[in-house]
Amino acid sequence: MRLTVKSATLLGLVALIALAPLFFPSGFYYRVGALIFVNGLAVTGIVILTGWAGQISLGHAGFAGIGAYACALAPVHWGLHPALAVVLGAGVSAVLAWLVGRPILRLKGYYLAVASLGMGILISMVLNNERALTRGPDGIEVAELGLRAVLKDAGLELSNGQFWYFLCGLVLLAGAWLALNLHDSPTGRALRALHGSEVAARTVGMDVARLKLQAFVISAVYASVSGSLLALQNKFITPDVAGFMHSVEMVTMAVLGGVGSVFGAIFGAAVLTLLPQVLTVFAEYEQLVLGAVMVLVMIFLREGVVPSILRKIRGGGE
């Protein structure tokens, strides 16, 4: 029986999450693994927006910042449980994405990239400058989630690293499952048709603006939840989470692994999260080597690492 792409992707993720700890030489790698899963969740949203709908956002870190600061501020000022703060951050991000995207996505071209870039910069500026609320560049502490203590009382004792590794892994698995279900749905097929040709999509009666807006809102929610997980895991957050370079990192991760593939984008997130750890041996040449690796991948594996390798395995490469 041949596995579908959806089944193969989910089984691969389950195997990775379950088996990777067997090869961890120390507890530090649980932290690295959790960070990979957080980044993987964010780039899964990029796959929906860019890989399927063909729209480019350069401000998605702004939504991650909203999710992160919701977890920092809502428990303190409104008494919300951190888990509810995650939901609040996702809701605010969805509403903001709808408000920004509704007028912009009716236009052709790269207007969304420009608008989202401006939005991300504005969010970063607010987080940096509103010191009375966010403590500015110094950052702010984030409340404890509390779930680890509940598990301990239930008889399941995990270290902090193990807890966040498996929790982030489960959230990534759920996010990937939702994205793959969307891919196989009528909406997902409409998004991919839109990517192929907006003119053709309009010709067959598709509401192009509505589809692009849906993709933008969904991807914003993914970014927001990833920011919330990062804040809760670190128990501290700074405005850097909403910075422009974080947005660039998200897009680069997706493009490197394969922006049209959920598994490929997660692979890209893993590579760009691990490479800085590996390249520390190059000291001051770390950024140079990282850039060279990315350029070589873009030259020789233009569709991204995973889709290009799969194409060659299937005999589709020249």
C-alpha positions in Angstrom: 0.0 0.0 0.0 1.5 3.3 -1.1 1.5 6.1 1.5 0.0 9.4 0.7 2.1 12.6 1.1 0.0 13.5 4.1 0.5 10.1 5.8 4.2 10.0 5.0 4.7 13.5 6.4 2.8 12.9 9.6 4.5 9.5 10.2 7.9 11.0 9.5 7.2 13.7 12.1 6.0 11.3 14.7 9.1 9.1 14.1 11.4 12.1 14.4 9.8 13.5 17.6 9.8 10.0 19.2 13.2 8.7 18.2 15.4 11.8 18.1 15.8 11.9 21.9 17.5 8.5 21.8 20.5 10.2 20.1 20.7 13.3 22.2 24.1 13.4 23.9 22.9 15.9 26.5 19.7 17.6 27.7 20.7 20.8 25.8 19.5 19.1 22.6 16.0 19.0 23.9 16.1 22.8 23.9 17.4 22.8 20.3 14.7 20.3 19.2 12.0 22.4 20.8 13.3 25.5 19.0 13.2 23.6 15.7 9.6 22.7 16.3 8.7 26.3 17.1 10.3 27.5 13.9 8.7 24.6 12.0 5.3 25.7 13.1 5.9 29.3 11.9 7.2 28.2 8.5 4.2 25.8 8.0 2.1 29.0 7.9 4.5 30.4 5.3 3.9 27.3 3.2 0.2 28.0 3.2 0.7 31.7 2.3 3.6 31.6 -0.1 3.9 28.0 -1.2 0.2 27.5 -2.0 -1.4 30.9 -2.3 1.7 32.5 -3.9 1.7 35.6 -1.6 4.8 36.9 0.1 4.9 38.4 3.6 7.9 40.1 5.0 6.3 41.0 8.4 5.3 37.7 9.8 7.6 38.1 12.8 5.1 40.9 13.9 2.5 38.2 14.5 5.0 36.1 16.4 5.6 39.2 18.5 1.9 39.6 19.2 1.7 36.0 20.3 4.8 36.3 22.5 3.8 39.5 24.2 0.2 38.3 24.7 1.6 35.6 26.9 3.8 38.1 28.7 1.1 40.8 29.3 -2.3 39.2 29.5 -1.6 37.1 32.6 -0.2 40.2 34.4 -2.7 42.8 33.4 -5.9 40.7 32.9 -5.2 37.7 35.0 -5.6 35.3 32.0 -4.0 31.8 32.2 -1.0 31.6 29.8 -2.8 29.0 27.8 -5.7 31.4 27.2 -3.2 34.1 26.4 -2.0 31.9 23.5 -5.5 31.9 22.2 -5.8 35.7 22.7 -2.6 36.3 20.8 -3.8 34.1 17.9 -7.1 35.9 17.8 -5.5 39.4 17.8 -3.1 38.3 15.1 -6.0 36.9 13.0 -8.0 40.2 13.3 -4.9 42.3 12.5 -4.1 40.1 9.5 -7.7 40.5 8.3 -7.6 44.3 8.7 -4.3 44.7 6.9 -4.9 42.1 4.2 -8.5 43.0 3.3 -7.7 46.1 1.3 -4.2 45.1 0.2 -5.0 41.6 -1.2 -7.6 43.0 -3.7 -4.6 44.4 -5.6 -2.1 42.5 -7.8 1.6 42.4 -7.4 3.7 42.5 -4.3 1.6 44.9 -2.3 1.2 42.4 0.6 5.0 42.1 0.9 5.3 45.9 1.3 2.3 46.2 3.6 3.3 43.3 5.8 6.9 44.7 6.0 5.5 48.1 7.2 3.2 46.3 9.7 6.0 44.2 11.1 8.2 47.3 11.5 5.4 49.2 13.3 4.8 46.3 15.7 8.5 46.1 16.5 8.6 49.8 17.1 5.7 49.7 19.5 7.2 46.8 21.4 10.5 48.7 21.7 9.1 52.1 22.5 6.2 51.4 24.9 8.5 50.8 27.8 5.7 51.4 30.4 3.9 48.3 29.0 6.6 46.1 27.4 9.7 47.3 29.1 11.2 48.0 25.7 14.5 46.5 24.5 15.2 45.1 28.0 12.5 42.5 27.5 9.9 41.2 29.9 9.4 38.0 31.9 6.7 35.5 30.9 4.5 33.6 33.3 5.0 29.8 33.8 2.5 27.7 31.8 1.9 25.4 34.7 1.2 22.2 32.7 4.5 20.6 33.7 3.5 20.7 37.4 0.1 19.2 36.5 1.9 16.3 34.7 4.2 15.8 37.7 1.2 15.6 40.0 -0.2 13.0 37.6 2.9 10.9 37.9 4.7 12.0 34.8 7.9 13.8 35.7 9.8 15.5 32.9 12.7 17.8 32.9 12.1 21.3 31.6 13.8 20.5 28.3 11.9 17.3 27.8 8.6 18.9 28.6 9.0 21.7 26.0 10.5 19.3 23.4 7.4 17.1 23.5 4.9 19.9 23.9 6.3 21.8 20.9 6.5 18.6 18.9 2.9 17.8 19.6 1.8 21.4 18.6 3.9 21.1 15.4 2.3 17.8 14.6 -1.2 19.3 15.1 -0.2 22.3 12.9 1.1 20.1 10.2 -2.0 17.8 10.3 -4.2 20.9 9.9 -2.2 22.3 7.0 -2.1 18.9 5.2 -5.9 18.6 5.6 -6.2 22.1 4.2 -4.0 21.1 1.3 -6.3 18.2 0.3 -9.5 20.3 0.8 -11.4 22.3 -1.9 -9.9 25.5 -0.4 -6.4 24.1 -0.6 -6.9 23.1 -4.2 -8.3 26.6 -4.9 -5.2 28.2 -3.3 -2.8 26.1 -5.4 -4.8 27.1 -8.5 -4.5 30.7 -7.5 -0.8 30.3 -7.2 -0.7 28.9 -10.8 -2.7 31.8 -12.3 -4.9 34.4 -10.7 -6.4 35.2 -14.1 -7.4 31.5 -14.6 -8.7 31.3 -11.1 -11.0 34.3 -11.6 -12.1 32.9 -14.9 -13.5 29.8 -13.3 -15.3 32.0 -10.7 -13.0 31.8 -7.7 -13.0 34.7 -5.2 -9.3 35.5 -5.5 -9.2 38.2 -2.8 -11.1 36.1 -0.3 -8.8 33.1 -0.9 -5.6 35.2 -0.4 -7.1 36.8 2.7 -7.9 33.4 4.2 -4.3 32.2 3.6 -2.9 35.3 5.2 -5.0 35.0 8.3 -4.3 31.3 8.7 -0.5 31.9 8.4 -0.7 34.8 10.9 -2.2 32.4 13.4 0.6 29.9 12.9 3.2 32.6 13.4 1.4 33.9 16.6 1.2 30.5 18.2 4.9 29.9 17.4 5.8 33.2 19.1 3.7 32.2 22.2 5.5 28.9 22.5 8.9 30.6 22.2 7.9 33.1 25.0 6.5 30.5 27.3 9.5 28.2 26.8 12.1 30.9 27.4 10.0 32.6 30.2 11.4 35.8 28.8 10.9 37.7 25.6 12.4 40.8 23.9 11.2 42.8 20.9 13.7 41.0 18.7 11.0 38.3 18.2 9.1 40.8 16.1 12.2 42.1 14.2 12.6 42.2 10.5 15.4 39.7 10.5 13.1 37.1 12.2 10.7 37.6 9.3 13.5 37.0 6.8 14.5 33.9 8.7 11.0 32.4 8.4 10.8 32.9 4.7 14.4 31.6 4.2 13.7 28.5 6.2 10.6 27.8 4.0 12.4 28.5 0.7 15.5 26.5 1.7 13.6 23.3 2.5 10.9 23.7 -0.1 8.2 26.4 0.2 5.5 24.2 -1.4 6.0 21.3 1.0 5.1 21.1 4.7 7.8 18.6 5.4 10.3 20.5 3.3 9.7 23.7 5.1 10.1 22.0 8.5 13.3 20.5 7.2 14.5 24.0 6.2 13.6 25.2 9.8 15.7 22.3 11.2 18.7 23.1 9.0 18.8 26.8 9.7 18.2 26.2 13.4 21.0 23.7 13.6 23.6 25.3 11.3 24.5 28.1 13.6 25.2 25.5 16.3 27.4 23.5 14.0 29.2 26.5 12.4 30.4 27.9 15.7 33.7 26.1 15.0 34.2 28.6 12.2 34.1 31.5 14.7 34.0 34.8 12.8 33.4 33.0 9.4 30.2 31.5 10.6 27.9 33.9 8.7 30.0 33.6 5.6 29.8 29.8 5.6 26.0 29.9 6.3 25.5 32.3 3.4 27.5 30.1 1.1 25.5 27.0 2.0 22.3 28.9 1.2 23.5 30.2 -2.1 24.6 26.8 -3.2 21.3 25.3 -2.3 19.4 27.9 -4.3 21.7 27.4 -7.3 21.6 23.6 -7.4 18.3 22.8 -5.6 16.0 25.6 -6.9 12.8 24.1 -5.6 14.2 23.6 -2.1 16.1 20.7 -0.7 13.3 18.2 -0.1 11.3 18.7 -3.3 14.5 18.7 -5.4 15.8 15.5 -3.9 12.4 13.7 -4.2 12.3 14.8 -7.9 15.7 13.3 -8.5 14.8 10.1 -6.7 11.7 9.7 -8.8 13.8 10.2 -12.0 12.4 13.7 -12.7 15.7 15.4 -12.6 17.8 16.0 -15.7 
